[in-house]
Amino acid sequence: MAVTMNQPVGRVAGAYGFRGVARMEWGKLRSVRSTWWTLAVFAVGMVGLAILVGLKAPAHPGADYDPTEQGFAGLAVGQLAFGVLGVLALSTEFTSGSIRATFAAVPRRGLVLAAKAAVLTAVTLGAGEVLAFASFLAGQAAVPHGDLHASLGQPGVPRTVLMAGAYPALIALIGLGLAALIRHTAGAISAIVGVVFMLPLVLLPLGEHSAVMKFLPEIIAENSMGAVKPVAYSLSPWAGLAMLCLYAALALAAGGWAMARRDA
């Protein structure tokens, strides 16, 4: 991700603060096509799959059928897209070498990572919440059977929709932290895919109800999306959200530690 600045490096370095660095990071993020392609993939995956699942809703569902949860079938695509976006927000600068210009302008590397995290959070959380509500509304509108519709006034539904938007944003922050730690795009993307998708499969022999499984990001997301049926062996939705926030904080802390101690 190239750094494009018209002002001299010395001028920026002499007056850098969080707001200025965040403005610089926003300029980088919005100037590359991968950001907009990723957001497009997220939108198509979330809304498109919500409509398809809604159209295929069963005419006579079982008692545990949850139309709200079914409407977020595209969350797997969304979390992968935002995880990759989080990685690319930093790893491409290491790959191209432009990170040296960034660190020359802003020697406080922790400030750079904090600004990137703030900008990434604003973009992914804003887009995530908008598309979560869009997916919910589109999916419910596509259901051909009137008695299967869910509404935002039903218990648990607003919480589910809000978490559907927040979850991919937290995955993006984990991706950013892994990019700071690993520095290579392919390696960091492989790590985020492994943590989110592969780890549950590796640990599956322990049993679906294993105490370890409930702490995995993918399982937390699945259990938090249910507005109707509680899952006894899982973390509560809010405890799951807190756990994901902890994972993101740990990933960013590890990435910040690595950035501060390694050469650019």
C-alpha positions as CSV (number, residue, x, y, z in Angstrom):
1,M,0.0,0.0,0.0
2,A,1.9,3.0,-1.2
3,V,2.3,6.2,0.9
4,T,1.2,9.3,-1.1
5,M,1.9,12.5,0.6
6,N,2.6,15.9,-0.9
7,Q,4.0,17.6,2.2
8,P,7.7,17.1,3.1
9,V,8.5,14.4,5.5
10,G,10.1,16.8,8.0
11,R,6.9,18.8,8.2
12,V,4.8,15.8,8.9
13,A,7.3,14.4,11.5
14,G,7.4,17.7,13.3
15,A,3.6,18.0,13.7
16,Y,2.4,14.4,13.9
17,G,-0.4,13.6,16.3
18,F,-3.0,10.9,16.4
19,R,-5.5,12.9,14.3
20,G,-2.9,13.7,11.7
21,V,-1.6,10.1,11.5
22,A,-5.2,8.8,11.3
23,R,-6.0,11.2,8.5
24,M,-2.9,9.9,6.7
25,E,-3.9,6.3,7.2
26,W,-7.4,7.0,6.0
27,G,-5.9,8.4,2.8
28,K,-3.9,5.2,2.3
29,L,-6.9,2.9,3.0
30,R,-9.3,4.7,0.7
31,S,-6.8,5.1,-2.1
32,V,-6.3,1.4,-2.9
33,R,-8.7,-0.6,-4.9
34,S,-8.5,-3.7,-2.7
35,T,-10.4,-1.8,0.0
36,W,-13.4,-1.2,-2.2
37,W,-13.2,-4.7,-3.7
38,T,-13.2,-6.2,-0.2
39,L,-16.2,-4.1,0.8
40,A,-18.0,-5.2,-2.4
41,V,-17.3,-8.9,-1.6
42,F,-18.6,-8.4,1.9
43,A,-21.8,-6.7,0.7
44,V,-22.5,-9.3,-2.0
45,G,-21.8,-12.2,0.4
46,M,-23.8,-10.9,3.3
47,V,-26.9,-9.5,1.4
48,G,-26.9,-12.0,-1.5
49,L,-26.7,-15.1,0.7
50,A,-29.4,-13.6,3.1
51,I,-31.8,-13.3,0.1
52,L,-31.0,-16.8,-1.2
53,V,-31.5,-18.4,2.3
54,G,-34.7,-16.4,2.8
55,L,-36.1,-17.7,-0.5
56,K,-35.3,-21.2,0.5
57,A,-37.0,-21.0,4.0
58,P,-38.9,-24.2,4.8
59,A,-42.7,-24.0,4.8
60,H,-42.9,-26.1,7.9
61,P,-39.8,-25.5,10.1
62,G,-39.0,-27.2,13.4
63,A,-39.4,-25.6,16.7
64,D,-35.8,-24.6,16.9
65,Y,-35.7,-22.9,13.5
66,D,-34.2,-19.4,13.8
67,P,-35.0,-17.1,10.9
68,T,-32.6,-14.4,12.2
69,E,-29.7,-16.8,12.4
70,Q,-30.4,-18.2,9.0
71,G,-30.3,-14.7,7.5
72,F,-26.6,-14.4,8.4
73,A,-25.3,-17.3,6.4
74,G,-23.0,-14.9,4.5
75,L,-21.1,-14.0,7.7
76,A,-18.4,-16.6,6.9
77,V,-17.7,-14.7,3.6
78,G,-17.9,-11.4,5.4
79,Q,-15.4,-12.3,8.2
80,L,-12.9,-13.7,5.7
81,A,-13.2,-10.5,3.6
82,F,-12.6,-8.2,6.5
83,G,-9.9,-10.4,7.9
84,V,-8.0,-10.1,4.6
85,L,-8.7,-6.3,4.6
86,G,-7.1,-6.0,8.1
87,V,-4.0,-7.9,6.9
88,L,-3.7,-5.8,3.7
89,A,-4.0,-2.5,5.6
90,L,-0.4,-3.1,6.9
91,S,1.3,-6.1,5.2
92,T,1.4,-4.5,1.8
93,E,3.5,-1.6,3.2
94,F,6.0,-4.1,4.5
95,T,6.1,-5.9,1.2
96,S,6.6,-2.8,-0.9
97,G,9.0,-1.2,1.6
98,S,6.8,1.9,1.9
99,I,6.6,1.3,5.6
100,R,10.0,3.0,5.9
101,A,8.5,6.2,4.7
102,T,5.7,5.9,7.1
103,F,8.1,5.3,10.0
104,A,10.3,8.2,8.9
105,A,7.3,10.5,9.0
106,V,6.0,9.0,12.2
107,P,8.8,7.5,14.3
108,R,6.4,6.4,17.0
109,R,5.4,3.0,15.6
110,G,2.8,2.4,18.2
111,L,1.0,5.5,17.1
112,V,1.0,4.2,13.5
113,L,-0.5,1.0,14.5
114,A,-3.1,2.7,16.8
115,A,-4.1,5.0,13.9
116,K,-4.4,2.1,11.5
117,A,-6.5,0.2,14.0
118,A,-8.8,3.3,14.6
119,V,-9.3,3.9,10.9
120,L,-9.9,0.2,10.2
121,T,-12.4,-0.1,13.0
122,A,-14.3,3.0,11.8
123,V,-14.5,1.5,8.2
124,T,-15.3,-2.1,9.0
125,L,-17.6,-1.5,11.9
126,G,-19.6,1.2,10.0
127,A,-19.8,-1.0,6.9
128,G,-20.5,-4.1,9.0
129,E,-23.4,-2.6,10.9
130,V,-25.0,-1.1,7.8
131,L,-24.7,-4.4,5.8
132,A,-25.8,-6.5,8.8
133,F,-29.1,-4.5,9.0
134,A,-29.4,-4.6,5.2
135,S,-28.9,-8.4,5.2
136,F,-31.5,-8.8,7.9
137,L,-34.1,-6.7,6.2
138,A,-33.4,-8.2,2.7
139,G,-33.4,-11.7,4.0
140,Q,-36.7,-11.4,5.9
141,A,-38.3,-9.7,2.9
142,A,-37.3,-12.6,0.7
143,V,-39.0,-15.2,3.0
144,P,-42.1,-16.4,1.1
145,H,-43.9,-17.5,4.3
146,G,-45.3,-14.7,6.3
147,D,-45.2,-16.6,9.6
148,L,-41.4,-17.2,9.4
149,H,-40.5,-13.5,9.4
150,A,-38.4,-12.1,12.2
151,S,-38.6,-8.4,13.3
152,L,-36.3,-6.1,15.1
153,G,-38.9,-5.8,17.9
154,Q,-38.5,-9.5,18.8
155,P,-36.3,-10.4,21.8
156,G,-32.7,-11.1,20.9
157,V,-33.0,-9.9,17.3
158,P,-31.4,-6.4,17.7
159,R,-28.5,-7.9,19.6
160,T,-28.0,-10.5,16.9
161,V,-28.0,-8.0,14.1
162,L,-25.6,-5.7,16.0
163,M,-23.2,-8.5,16.7
164,A,-23.3,-9.6,13.1
165,G,-21.9,-6.2,12.2
166,A,-19.3,-6.1,15.0
167,Y,-17.9,-9.6,14.6
168,P,-16.2,-9.1,11.2
169,A,-14.7,-5.8,12.4
170,L,-13.0,-7.6,15.3
171,I,-11.7,-10.2,12.8
172,A,-10.3,-7.3,10.8
173,L,-8.4,-6.0,13.9
174,I,-7.1,-9.5,14.5
175,G,-5.9,-9.6,10.9
176,L,-4.2,-6.2,11.4
177,G,-2.4,-7.5,14.5
178,L,-1.2,-10.6,12.7
179,A,0.1,-8.5,9.8
180,A,2.1,-6.5,12.2
181,L,3.5,-9.6,13.8
182,I,4.1,-11.7,10.6
183,R,4.8,-8.9,8.1
184,H,4.1,-11.1,5.1
185,T,0.7,-10.9,3.3
186,A,0.4,-14.6,2.5
187,G,1.6,-15.7,5.9
188,A,-0.8,-13.3,7.8
189,I,-3.8,-14.3,5.6
190,S,-3.0,-18.0,6.2
191,A,-2.9,-17.3,9.9
192,I,-6.3,-15.6,10.0
193,V,-7.8,-18.3,7.9
194,G,-6.3,-20.9,10.2
195,V,-7.5,-19.3,13.3
196,V,-11.0,-18.6,12.1
197,F,-11.8,-21.6,9.9
198,M,-9.2,-24.4,10.3
199,L,-8.8,-24.5,14.1
200,P,-12.4,-25.6,14.7
201,L,-11.8,-28.5,12.3
202,V,-8.5,-29.5,13.9
203,L,-10.1,-29.5,17.4
204,L,-13.3,-31.2,16.3
205,P,-12.1,-34.6,17.6
206,L,-12.3,-33.2,21.1
207,G,-16.1,-33.0,20.7
208,E,-18.5,-30.3,19.6
209,H,-19.3,-29.6,23.3
210,S,-15.7,-29.4,24.4
211,A,-14.8,-26.6,26.8
212,V,-12.1,-25.5,24.3
213,M,-14.4,-25.2,21.3
214,K,-16.6,-22.5,22.9
215,F,-13.6,-20.1,23.0
216,L,-12.9,-20.3,19.2
217,P,-13.9,-17.2,17.2
218,E,-16.0,-19.1,14.6
219,I,-17.9,-20.9,17.3
220,I,-18.5,-17.7,19.2
221,A,-19.9,-16.1,16.1
222,E,-22.2,-19.1,15.4
223,N,-23.6,-19.1,19.0
224,S,-24.0,-15.3,19.1
225,M,-26.1,-15.3,15.9
226,G,-28.9,-17.3,17.5
227,A,-31.9,-15.2,18.6
228,V,-34.3,-18.0,19.4
229,K,-32.5,-21.1,20.6
230,P,-30.0,-20.9,23.5
231,V,-26.9,-23.1,23.4
232,A,-26.1,-24.5,26.8
233,Y,-22.5,-25.3,26.2
234,S,-21.5,-22.0,24.6
235,L,-20.4,-18.6,26.0
236,S,-23.2,-16.1,26.4
237,P,-23.4,-13.6,23.5
238,W,-21.9,-10.8,25.5
239,A,-19.2,-13.0,27.0
240,G,-18.3,-14.1,23.5
241,L,-18.1,-10.5,22.3
242,A,-15.8,-9.7,25.2
243,M,-13.6,-12.7,24.3
244,L,-13.3,-11.5,20.7
245,C,-12.4,-8.0,21.9
246,L,-9.7,-9.6,24.0
247,Y,-8.4,-11.6,21.1
248,A,-8.2,-8.4,19.0
249,A,-6.4,-6.6,21.8
250,L,-3.9,-9.4,22.2
251,A,-3.2,-9.6,18.5
252,L,-2.6,-5.8,18.3
253,A,-0.5,-5.8,21.4
254,A,1.7,-8.6,20.0
255,G,1.9,-6.8,16.6
256,G,2.8,-3.5,18.3
257,W,5.5,-5.2,20.3
258,A,7.0,-6.8,17.1
259,M,6.8,-3.5,15.2
260,A,8.7,-1.6,17.9
261,R,11.5,-4.1,18.1
262,R,12.2,-5.1,14.5
263,D,13.8,-3.1,11.7
264,A,11.4,-1.8,9.0
